[in-house]
Amino acid sequence: MLHAETPQNRIDLSELNHSVQQIRMEVGKLIVGQQEMIDLLIAGILSDGHVLIEGVPGIAKTLTAKLIARTLSVSFNRIQFTPDLMPSDIIGTSVFNLQTSMFEFKPGPIFANIVLIDEINRAPAKTQAALFECMQEKQITVDGITYPLSEPFMVLATQNPVEQEGTYRLPEAQLDRFMFKICITYPKPEEEVEILRTYHLKQGNFSATQIQPVLTVEQITKYRSLVQKVLAADKLIEYIAAIVNKTRNNRSLFLGASPRASIAILNGAKAIAAMDGRDFITPDDVKRVAPVVLGHRIMLTPEKEMEGITPLQVVQQILDSIDIPR
């Protein structure tokens, strides 16, 4: 009797899958639940994208981002955004050297592989604009001189959607530079019990030093290359294009998504597929990443805003209205 052979991947994803499991285990030492946020953060790393995390205070947004960064053997800086923060406080400034009688550039905290920006909406537009060049082109220009940022480079940012006093809305051009926007909510009751139990057993010792590095710069570069080789069939590429095009012809929306969003969905779906051990993407991969890619890139019409409709609801309506490729 003949047995059907198990399909083999064109590319070996076993090492990548093992590393992803290690990252989940390391972060799980201190974080209970939030698996979707953790997986999307890992997908952001693997697909070379920046990630914005939105949620109310006290649900471990900043802690999770810091722990993810600690699983990588790369340089890390944290920047607390405040209303009085200046662009030079982020990118650096030129300082006069009395010994050489010349100006020397002193790099700011943006010069790191992983940069955590806490409460990104607390800084004014001038300071937020300092991130445009570095997030898109991975370089900084000061006094006419361009300084490249080290690879890999990733921005993780957090913001609070509830508190509006002393905050500044992120411009669309800034939001569009974030590959994912992850909206997280309160933990489930059983997860909160586990949080309390874990806190009690650890006697409040939640030091990030418990987290061990998993990935090196070389491995991140290698895995990103593997993710790009994940197969995307023509019918799935057309499916992604149809989803994004629907945002541009939707009566509920004032602003649709750009081609940058299409590429983000494709790359995000590839990363999710690779994390699941597959060398090809499926419609489910696309549907999983589409809301976190599109939700912050589209703008509702004033009428729909007054009705209480959310961008994520519109995205879900679009996904439901398009036939899934077979």
Secondary structure by P-SEA (a helix, b strand, c coil): ccccccccccccaaaaaaaaaaaaaaaacccccaaaaaaaaaaaaaacbbbbbbbccccaaaaaaaaaaaaccbbbbbbbbccccccccccbbbbbbccccbbbbbbccccccbbbbcccccccccccccccccccccccccccbbbbbcccbbbbbbbbcccccccccccaaaaaaccbbbbbccccaaaaaaaaaaaaaaccccccccccccccaaaaaaaaaaaaaccccaaaaaaaaaaaaaaaccccccccccaaaaaaaaaaaaaaaaaaccccccaaaaaaaccccccccccccaaaaaacccaaaaaaaaaaaccccc
